[in-house]
């Protein structure tokens, strides 16, 4: 059996035009790895929406996901919140387990 280590999974959904500002902020907070996924649609405070019918990338949303060591969480949240605060976006944090902790 492989040994697992505690980590935090942070998922940030934000408007596509804010993606580079968010990833720059994450880098400044010491985050070295993340994945960016397209968000196809959803429903929230402003109602339902879909990527269908959007012209270009400007109207869409992306999800930036990173897995970090627990002690890196607060700087990441501070940096992400500064970007998300004035825009449409959601930040979620969950506990997870990882193999090869040295990668995080």
C-alpha positions, 0 to 999 in steps of 0.5 A: 500500500502506498503512503498518502499525505494530506493536501488541499484541493482548491478550485476557482471558477472565474470569468475567462478574461481573468484567467491570466490575472488569477494564475499570475496571482497564484504564482506570486503566492508560491503556487507552482502547479495548477490545471485550467478546465473550461466550464461549459455552463451552470447556474448561480446567483444570476441564473442559468448560463451556457457557453453555447451562443457565446461569441469568443472566449470573453463570455465563458468561465474557466476552473483553475484547480490546484492541489497544495500543502495545507500550510500554503492555503492561506497565501493562496486564498488571499491572492485568489480572493484579491482577483475574484472579489470584484468579479464573478467567481467562486473559490472552494477548498476541500481536503484530499490525499496525495501520493508523492507529497514532494511534488506539492 
